[in-house]
Amino acid sequence: MTTRSRPALLLKNSPLILSLVQVRISPVLQMKSFVPEIQERLRKRGYPRYAEAQTQEIVLTGGPEPMLNSSSKWVFGDRDLKTAVVVAREFVTLETTAYETFDLFVERMAEALRVVGEVAQVDLAERLGLRYLDYVRPLGNDSMADYLSAGLMGIDGDGLRGVRSQYLARGQSDLGQMMVRVTHGGGAFRLPPDLQPLDLALPNVAESEDWALLDFDHFSEMPRPYDVDAIGDTLWGLHDLVDATFRKAATEHAFAAWEAQELPVDGEPAGA
């Protein structure tokens, strides 16, 4: 039974633009043959859109040049293409630009895992990952320093224009590893390269002279049974640390600007 370690937080003006949860599985080489049945079941669960796309992975061989492996992935999207289940022979992913609560998010992932697990007879999960991206823009006469903790701001670029900085922290958690990336810049916004092209329709992201992208990535790498309930419990644990870290990354002023409100334990943060 999963419980929260702190009250949930609702952000009326949430900076969250993309949320992803992924379970990497022991490869099912015949996954393509299971796609029609998976599509039929997911279609009836609110994912009427379907597309097949290619994924590319760089493989270091020890030779003079790395190899580029391509494989198929199958995207099952909702009507507005705001949420999608993505299936490949080695992973199942749920991604959304319309995040509501983690309760609903993990429930939808569990539903997708059950469909794929039952149809493809998946036995082993090898990596669980949870990732959130928050696009932060100062409002009115605010500056980015009003929104982010001082340690994330980088060097003051007095006399410089068009400065873009990146912050990276990586550490061990009780469940695995967590990475926090902060990109601070201005002008045109771009998703991280590993998320391009995006399977979803990303909402219009207004350009700004000063913006920051907070990228929280918490993952657990270890072989485990493909047990949907147990996977869900671990995902709750991954989320708990992301939530705590997000609250430390942003200032009280930021939470006021986002109109943050603590909810009872059955609520959920909309910003992490």
Stockholm file with secondary structure:
# STOCKHOLM 1.0

chainA/1-272         MTTRSRPALLLKNSPLILSLVQVRISPVLQMKSFVPEIQERLRKRGYPRYAEAQTQEIVLTGGPEPMLNSSSKWVFGDRDLKTAVVVAREFVTLETTAYETFDLFVERMAEALRVVGEVAQVDLAERLGLRYLDYVRPLGNDSMADYLSAGLMGIDGDGLRGVRSQYLARGQSDLGQMMVRVTHGGGAFRLPPDLQPLDLALPNVAESEDWALLDFDHFSEMPRPYDVDAIGDTLWGLHDLVDATFRKAATEHAFAAWEAQELPVDGEPAGA
#=GR chainA/1-272 SS CCCCSSCEEEETTCCEEEEEEEEEESCCTTHHHHHHHHHHHHHTTTCCEEEEEEEEEEECCSSSSCEEEEEEEEEEECTTSSEEEEEETTEEEEEESSCCCHHHHHHHHHHHHHHHHHHHTCCEEEEEEEEEEEEECCCTTCCGGGTBCGGGSCSCCTTCSSCCEEEEEEEECSSSEEEEEEEEEEESCCCCGGGCSCSSCCCCCCCEEEEEEEEEEEEEEEEEECCHHHHHHHHHHHHHHHHHHHHHHBCHHHHHHTTEEEECTTCCCSCC
#=GC SS_cons         CCCCSSCEEEETTCCEEEEEEEEEESCCTTHHHHHHHHHHHHHTTTCCEEEEEEEEEEECCSSSSCEEEEEEEEEEECTTSSEEEEEETTEEEEEESSCCCHHHHHHHHHHHHHHHHHHHTCCEEEEEEEEEEEEECCCTTCCGGGTBCGGGSCSCCTTCSSCCEEEEEEEECSSSEEEEEEEEEEESCCCCGGGCSCSSCCCCCCCEEEEEEEEEEEEEEEEEECCHHHHHHHHHHHHHHHHHHHHHHBCHHHHHHTTEEEECTTCCCSCC
//
